[in-house]
Amino acid sequence: MTKKISMGLVVTVLVLLLVVAVGYIAFNAYSQRQVQKEITIYQQGIQAGSSQAIAFMFKQASACTKPVPIRYNNQTLNLVAVKCLKKS
């Protein structure tokens, strides 16, 4: 009788451990998918922001009102459209 109880206990513990392991693997996979979604959204935001900035610079430069300053780190360049130079 003790062998049946201890065999049943072993099976129960093994099944419980299997359930915990499968749950951990599923949670880990879900977490990785969420992180990947966040990275994708972040990259799309960067792309959209870059596109908007470039479109703004093109619009400002093509207006021929004044040079458009572009700053990067400690450097500044003034962007002027070629068609604006031809008007002078």
C-alpha positions in Angstrom: 0.0 0.0 0.0 2.9 2.4 0.8 4.3 1.7 -2.7 1.0 2.8 -4.3 0.9 5.9 -2.3 4.5 6.8 -2.9 4.1 6.0 -6.6 1.0 8.2 -6.8 2.8 10.9 -4.9 5.8 10.8 -7.4 3.4 10.9 -10.4 1.6 13.9 -8.8 4.8 15.7 -8.1 6.1 15.0 -11.7 2.8 16.2 -13.2 2.9 19.4 -11.1 6.5 20.1 -12.1 5.6 19.5 -15.8 2.8 22.0 -15.4 5.1 24.6 -13.8 7.7 24.1 -16.5 5.2 24.5 -19.4 3.8 27.6 -17.7 7.3 29.1 -17.3 8.1 28.4 -21.0 4.8 29.9 -22.1 5.2 33.0 -20.0 8.8 33.4 -21.3 7.6 33.1 -24.9 4.8 35.6 -24.3 7.3 38.1 -22.6 9.7 37.8 -25.6 6.8 38.5 -28.0 5.8 41.6 -26.1 9.3 42.9 -26.1 9.6 42.3 -29.8 6.3 44.2 -30.4 7.6 47.1 -28.3 10.8 47.2 -30.3 8.9 47.2 -33.6 6.7 50.1 -32.4 9.7 52.0 -31.3 11.4 51.5 -34.6 8.3 52.6 -36.5 8.2 55.7 -34.3 11.8 56.5 -35.2 11.1 56.0 -38.9 8.0 58.3 -38.8 9.8 61.0 -36.8 12.7 60.9 -39.3 10.4 61.2 -42.2 8.5 64.1 -40.7 11.8 65.9 -39.9 13.0 65.5 -43.5 9.7 66.6 -45.0 9.8 69.7 -42.8 13.3 70.5 -43.9 12.4 70.1 -47.5 9.4 72.3 -47.1 11.3 75.0 -45.3 14.3 75.0 -47.7 12.1 75.0 -50.8 10.2 78.1 -49.5 13.4 80.2 -50.3 12.8 82.5 -47.4 15.9 81.8 -45.4 18.5 78.9 -44.9 17.3 76.1 -42.7 19.8 75.4 -39.9 20.5 71.7 -39.3 22.2 70.8 -36.0 24.0 67.6 -35.1 26.1 67.4 -32.0 28.0 70.7 -31.9 27.9 71.3 -35.6 25.4 73.4 -37.6 24.9 73.5 -41.3 22.6 75.8 -43.2 20.4 74.0 -45.8 19.5 76.0 -48.9 17.7 74.7 -51.9 19.5 74.9 -55.3 16.5 76.5 -56.9 16.8 79.3 -54.4 20.4 80.0 -55.4 19.4 80.2 -59.1 16.8 83.0 -58.3 19.5 85.3 -56.9 
